Amino acid sequence: MTVMHRRETTPITDGDAAHKDPKKAAMSGWIGSALEYYDFALYSLAATLLFPTIFFPTENPTVGIIASLATYAVGYVSRPLGAVVLGAYGDRHGRKKVLVFAMLLMGFATFAVGLLPTYGQVGLLAPVLLVILRLIQGFAVAGELGGASAMIVEHSPDARRGFFASFSLQGTQVGSILATAVLIPLAALLPDEEFHSWGWRLPFLLSAVVIVAGYVIRRRVQEPPAYLAQSEGAETKRRFPLMDLLRTHPWVLVRCIAMTFTNVIGMATLIFGVSYATQKGYGIGFSSSEFLWVTMAANVTAVMTIPAFGALSDRIGRRSLMVAGGISGGLLTMAYLWAIQQGSLPLVFVCVVIVQGVLFQMWNATFATFFQEQFPMRMRVTGFAVSQNIGLMIASFFPSLFTAIAPPGSANIPLVIGMTTLGICFVSVVATLMSADTKGKSLDDLEAS
């Protein structure tokens, strides 16, 4: 495979763009990811806590839960298309441009959700419009993490790529915290009838702030100097990254898709687990506000652990952390669901902090850097975005699968879902072990390999 190397021969004279600036890139990735994942996490919470009754009223609680979780999954269906389109845009025209566009599109879609009529007002049109906006959300978010982490990795010194790139992942957790923090006082202070009639709309309407803030923040960050050097070549402009990816790195793509299945831990804990705990059909009896605090505890813990694991990955390598986090997190998911079944809120808090806040973050804090290191610069955003989003599209149907194999009234739900989660994590672990270790290698070394 022929790889272009022009960093040493092509001078960069565009002010700040002539120098790597990992701190500014990391801050931009952190803030942008926080704002964009506020939107995405807000929908995820609403899909489990609110939308079954607002957009999918039915006499059968299982059907309502599955339908609402399916709209959550729909957002992942459009992500591969967004990955191809936005990934190509980011690789051919710049990381900064794709990040600005993705942010604006996400803010528009989320704001529009807050204006939707309910099923009781317009019937089937309401869930149809909800699905359309969720598809737009999925398309937009597909370019976010790939573009942000590529920007950070290419700005960072080789010895600290994992640490700096982890801040974009920390930003996604902050976004989830913001979404939860907005919903908690509304759910606690408003009567249920008012919360379900109009109170839930307020957090979605706040996305108007994202449209303005995202544009201002993302316009200020500079392209990595190495990318600017390579992008001057006419060959780079002509090449379509997806075709190049499929021709030169097909098995890397497959392995990264399989590694993404480790997200089943989050699907089992913070998506299915919330439905299991709060939906009347399961009869556990936790309130929505209680599990908003559970989600908050997991995300706050993750904000603290992600940079630590990112820095640790620079010292011991990415693969060991990803394997350890996947296996241990998958195994202890069973304990978390058992704690829900026991109805013990303190035990639920302890388990969610360990499983989602610590063990899963061993994988989550390092995967973005590891994925970026698997692909050369000319297709880095596309390779990351396509693999991550195809994997997430498949993984997004796990909560609906869990509800189908362990519906309300089933026996041994923690065991059934826990073992299923662990089995899926083993697939991801095998794919990780089959991937090239990047410990101690510079981006130049990886580019030439």
C-alpha positions in Angstrom: 0.0 0.0 0.0 1.4 3.4 -1.0 1.1 6.1 1.6 1.7 9.8 1.1 4.2 11.4 3.5 4.3 15.2 3.0 4.6 16.4 6.5 8.3 16.9 6.4 8.4 18.6 2.9 5.3 20.8 2.9 5.7 24.0 5.0 2.7 25.2 7.1 2.5 28.9 7.6 -1.0 29.5 8.6 -0.4 31.1 12.1 -1.5 28.8 14.9 -2.3 26.0 12.4 1.5 25.6 12.0 1.8 24.1 15.5 0.1 21.3 17.3 -2.2 22.6 20.0 -3.5 19.5 21.9 -5.0 21.5 24.8 -7.1 23.7 22.5 -8.1 20.7 20.4 -9.0 18.7 23.5 -11.1 21.6 24.9 -12.9 22.0 21.6 -13.6 18.3 21.5 -14.7 18.3 25.1 -17.2 21.2 24.8 -18.5 20.2 21.4 -19.1 16.5 22.5 -20.8 17.7 25.7 -23.2 19.9 23.8 -24.0 17.3 21.1 -24.4 14.4 23.5 -26.6 16.5 25.7 -29.1 16.3 22.8 -28.5 12.6 22.1 -28.6 11.5 25.8 -31.8 13.6 26.4 -33.6 11.6 23.8 -32.3 8.3 25.3 -33.6 9.2 28.7 -37.0 10.3 27.4 -37.3 7.1 25.3 -37.2 5.0 28.5 -39.0 7.3 31.0 -41.6 9.3 28.9 -42.2 8.4 25.3 -43.9 5.0 25.9 -46.9 6.9 27.2 -46.7 10.1 25.2 -46.1 8.8 21.7 -46.9 5.0 22.0 -49.9 4.6 24.3 -51.1 0.9 24.3 -52.9 -1.4 26.6 -49.9 -3.9 26.4 -47.0 -2.4 28.4 -44.5 -4.7 26.7 -45.5 -3.3 23.3 -45.2 0.3 24.4 -41.8 -0.2 25.9 -40.4 -2.1 22.8 -41.9 0.6 20.5 -40.3 3.4 22.4 -36.9 1.7 22.7 -37.1 0.9 19.0 -37.3 4.7 18.2 -34.2 5.0 20.4 -32.6 2.4 18.1 -33.8 4.2 15.0 -31.3 7.0 15.7 -28.5 4.4 15.3 -29.9 3.1 12.0 -29.1 6.4 10.2 -25.7 6.7 11.8 -23.9 4.5 9.2 -25.1 6.8 6.5 -24.1 9.8 8.5 -20.7 8.2 9.1 -20.1 7.7 5.3 -21.2 11.2 4.3 -19.7 13.1 7.2 -16.6 11.0 7.4 -15.9 11.6 3.8 -16.5 15.3 4.3 -14.1 15.4 7.3 -11.4 13.5 5.5 -11.6 15.5 2.3 -12.5 19.0 3.5 -11.4 19.2 7.1 -12.2 18.0 10.6 -13.4 21.5 11.7 -16.0 21.8 8.9 -17.7 18.5 9.6 -17.8 19.2 13.4 -19.5 22.6 12.9 -22.1 21.1 10.5 -22.8 18.1 12.8 -23.4 20.3 15.8 -25.9 22.6 14.0 -27.9 19.7 12.5 -28.1 18.0 15.9 -29.3 21.2 17.6 -32.0 21.7 15.1 -33.4 18.2 15.3 -33.5 18.1 19.1 -35.1 21.5 19.3 -37.8 20.3 16.9 -38.6 17.3 19.2 -39.6 19.7 21.8 -42.3 21.1 19.5 -43.8 17.8 18.4 -47.5 17.1 19.0 -48.3 14.0 21.0 -50.2 10.8 20.0 -53.3 12.1 21.8 -53.2 15.2 19.6 -52.5 13.9 16.1 -52.4 10.1 16.3 -49.9 8.2 14.3 -48.4 11.3 12.8 -46.7 12.0 16.2 -44.5 8.9 16.3 -43.8 9.2 12.6 -42.4 12.8 13.1 -40.5 11.6 16.2 -38.8 8.8 14.1 -37.8 11.3 11.4 -36.2 13.6 13.8 -34.4 10.7 15.5 -33.0 9.7 12.1 -31.7 13.3 11.7 -30.1 13.1 15.1 -28.4 9.8 14.3 -27.1 11.2 11.0 -25.6 14.3 12.7 -24.0 12.5 15.7 -22.2 10.0 13.4 -19.6 12.6 12.5 -19.1 14.0 16.0 -16.8 11.7 17.9 -14.9 10.6 14.8 -14.1 14.1 13.8 -13.4 15.3 17.3 -11.1 12.5 18.3 -9.2 12.7 14.9 -8.7 16.4 15.6 -7.3 15.7 19.0 -5.2 12.6 18.1 -3.5 14.5 15.2 -2.8 17.5 17.5 -1.4 15.5 20.4 2.2 14.3 21.2 2.5 10.6 20.6 3.2 9.8 24.2 -0.1 11.4 25.4 -2.6 10.6 22.7 -4.7 8.5 25.0 -4.9 11.2 27.6 -5.8 14.1 25.4 -8.3 12.0 23.2 -10.1 10.8 26.3 -11.4 14.3 26.8 -13.8 14.0 23.9 -15.2 10.9 25.6 -15.4 12.8 28.9 -17.4 15.4 27.1 -20.0 12.9 26.1 -20.5 12.0 29.7 -20.8 15.6 30.7 -23.5 15.9 28.0 -25.4 13.0 29.6 -25.0 14.7 33.0 -26.4 17.9 31.7 -29.4 16.1 30.2 -30.1 14.3 33.4 -29.6 17.4 35.5 -32.2 19.2 33.5 -34.7 16.4 33.8 -34.3 15.7 37.5 -35.8 19.0 38.9 -38.6 18.9 36.4 -39.5 15.3 37.3 -39.2 16.0 41.0 -41.0 19.4 41.2 -43.8 19.1 38.6 -46.8 16.8 39.1 -46.7 13.8 36.8 -49.5 15.1 34.7 -47.8 18.4 34.0 -44.4 16.8 33.5 -45.9 14.4 30.9 -48.0 17.1 29.2 -45.5 20.0 28.8 -42.6 19.8 31.3 -40.6 17.3 29.3 -40.4 19.7 26.3 -38.3 22.3 28.1 -35.0 20.4 28.0 -35.4 19.8 24.2 -36.2 23.5 23.6 -32.9 24.4 25.4 -31.1 22.9 22.4 -31.4 26.3 20.7 -28.4 27.2 22.9 -26.5 24.3 21.2 -27.0 25.9 17.8 -25.4 29.1 18.8 -22.7 27.8 21.2 -21.7 25.0 18.8 -21.1 27.4 15.9 -19.0 29.8 18.0 -16.9 27.1 19.6 -16.2 25.0 16.6 -15.3 27.9 14.3 -12.3 28.8 16.5 -10.4 25.5 16.4 -7.6 25.1 13.9 -7.0 22.1 11.6 -4.1 19.8 12.6 -0.9 20.8 10.7 -0.3 17.2 9.5 -3.8 17.1 8.0 -3.3 20.4 6.3 0.0 19.2 4.8 -1.5 16.0 3.4 -4.7 17.6 2.2 -2.8 19.7 -0.3 -2.3 16.7 -2.5 -4.7 16.4 -5.5 -4.9 12.7 -4.9 -6.4 13.2 -1.5 -9.1 15.4 -2.9 -10.0 12.9 -5.6 -10.1 9.8 -3.4 -13.4 8.8 -1.9 -12.5 7.5 1.6 -15.1 4.8 1.9 -13.9 3.0 -1.2 -10.3 3.3 -0.1 -11.3 2.0 3.4 -13.1 -1.1 1.9 -10.2 -1.8 -0.5 -7.3 -1.4 1.9 -8.6 -2.0 5.5 -11.7 -4.3 5.3 -10.7 -6.6 8.2 -9.7 -3.7 10.4 -13.2 -2.3 9.8 -14.8 -5.6 10.7 -12.8 -5.9 13.9 -13.6 -2.3 15.0 -17.3 -3.0 14.4 -17.2 -6.0 16.6 -15.2 -4.2 19.3 -18.0 -1.6 19.4 -20.4 -4.3 20.8 -18.9 -3.6 24.3 -21.5 -0.8 24.4 -23.9 -3.6 25.3 -22.9 -2.9 28.9 -24.4 0.6 28.7 -27.4 -0.7 26.8 -28.1 -3.3 29.5 -27.6 -0.9 32.5 -28.7 2.6 31.5 -31.3 1.7 28.8 -32.9 -1.7 29.6 -32.0 -1.4 33.3 -34.0 1.9 33.6 -37.0 0.4 31.9 -36.7 -2.7 34.1 -36.6 -0.6 37.2 -39.3 2.0 36.4 -41.9 0.6 33.9 -45.0 -0.7 35.7 -45.1 -3.9 33.6 -42.0 -5.2 35.4 -43.4 -4.3 38.8 -40.1 -3.3 40.5 -41.5 0.1 41.5 -38.6 2.5 41.3 -39.6 6.1 40.3 -38.3 8.0 37.2 -36.6 10.6 39.4 -34.8 7.9 41.4 -33.3 6.5 38.3 -32.4 9.8 36.9 -30.1 10.1 40.0 -28.8 6.6 39.3 -27.8 7.6 35.7 -26.3 10.8 37.1 -24.1 8.9 39.6 -22.8 6.7 36.8 -22.0 9.6 34.5 -20.4 11.7 37.3 -18.1 8.8 38.2 -17.2 8.3 34.5 -16.2 12.0 34.2 -13.6 11.3 36.9 -12.4 7.9 35.6 -12.1 8.6 31.9 -9.0 10.9 31.9 -7.3 8.5 34.4 -7.9 5.5 32.1 -6.9 7.6 29.1 -3.6 8.5 30.7 -3.1 4.8 31.9 -3.5 3.6 28.3 -0.5 5.7 27.3 1.5 3.8 29.8 0.3 0.2 29.5 -1.4 0.2 26.1 -5.0 0.3 24.9 -5.8 -3.3 24.4 -5.3 -4.6 28.0 -7.7 -1.9 29.3 -10.3 -2.6 26.7 -10.3 -6.3 27.3 -10.4 -6.0 31.1 -13.2 -3.5 31.0 -15.3 -5.5 28.6 -15.1 -8.8 30.4 -15.5 -7.4 34.0 -18.2 -4.9 33.0 -20.2 -7.6 31.1 -19.9 -10.0 34.0 -21.0 -7.6 36.7 -24.0 -6.3 34.7 -25.8 -9.3 36.2 -25.2 -8.0 39.7 -26.5 -4.6 38.8 -29.8 -6.0 37.4 -30.0 -8.3 40.5 -29.7 -5.2 42.7 -32.7 -3.7 40.8 -34.7 -6.8 41.3 -34.0 -6.6 45.0 -35.5 -3.1 45.1 -32.5 -1.8 47.0 -31.6 1.7 45.8 -28.3 2.0 47.7 -27.2 -1.3 46.2 -28.2 -0.1 42.8 -26.1 3.0 43.2 -23.0 1.0 44.2 -23.4 -1.5 41.3 -24.0 1.2 38.6 -20.9 3.2 39.8 -18.8 0.0 39.6 -20.2 -1.3 36.3 -20.9 1.8 34.3 -18.8 4.4 36.0 -15.5 2.4 36.4 -15.4 -0.9 34.5 -17.1 0.2 31.2 -15.0 3.3 31.2 -11.8 1.3 31.0 -13.0 0.4 27.5 -14.8 3.7 26.7 -11.9 6.0 27.6 -9.5 4.2 25.3 -11.5 2.9 22.3 -11.5 6.2 20.5 -7.8 6.5 20.5 -7.3 2.9 19.6 -9.8 3.1 16.7 -8.1 6.2 15.3 -4.7 4.5 15.5 -6.0 1.6 13.3 -6.5 3.8 10.2 -4.2 6.1 8.2 -4.8 9.9 8.2 -6.4 10.0 4.7 -9.4 7.8 5.9 -9.2 8.3 9.7 -12.5 10.0 10.3 -14.3 7.7 7.8 -12.8 4.5 9.3 -13.6 5.5 12.8 -17.1 6.8 12.0 -18.2 3.9 9.8 -16.9 1.2 12.2 -18.3 2.8 15.4 -21.6 3.7 13.9 -22.3 0.4 12.2 -21.4 -1.3 15.5 -23.6 1.0 17.5 -26.5 0.5 15.0 -26.4 -3.2 15.7 -25.9 -2.7 19.5 -28.8 -0.2 19.7 -31.3 -3.0 19.2 -30.0 -4.9 22.2 -32.4 -3.1 24.6 -35.4 -4.1 22.5 -33.9 -7.7 22.2 -33.6 -7.8 26.0 -37.2 -6.7 26.4 -38.3 -9.4 23.9 -36.4 -12.3 25.6 -37.1 -11.0 29.2 -40.5 -9.3 29.0 -42.6 -8.3 32.0 -43.5 -11.3 34.0 -40.4 -13.3 33.1 -38.3 -15.3 35.6 -34.6 -14.9 36.1 -34.3 -11.6 34.2 -30.9 -10.6 35.7 -29.4 -14.0 34.8 -30.9 -14.0 31.3 -29.8 -10.5 30.4 -26.5 -10.7 32.3 -25.4 -13.8 30.5 -26.5 -12.4 27.1 -24.5 -9.2 27.9 -21.4 -11.2 28.8 -21.6 -13.3 25.7 -21.7 -10.2 23.5 -18.8 -8.8 25.3 -16.7 -11.9 24.5 -17.2 -11.2 20.8 -15.8 -7.7 21.3 -12.8 -9.0 23.4 -11.9 -11.5 20.7 -11.9 -8.7 18.1 -9.7 -6.6 20.3 -7.1 -9.3 20.8 -7.0 -9.8 17.1 -6.2 -6.2 16.4 -2.7 -4.7 16.2 -1.4 -3.3 19.5 -0.4 0.4 19.1 1.6 0.8 22.3 4.8 2.8 21.8 4.1 3.6 18.2 4.0 7.1 16.8 1.4 8.3 14.2 4.2 8.2 11.6 4.9 4.6 12.5 1.2 3.7 12.3 0.9 5.6 9.0 3.7 3.5 7.4 2.4 0.2 8.7 
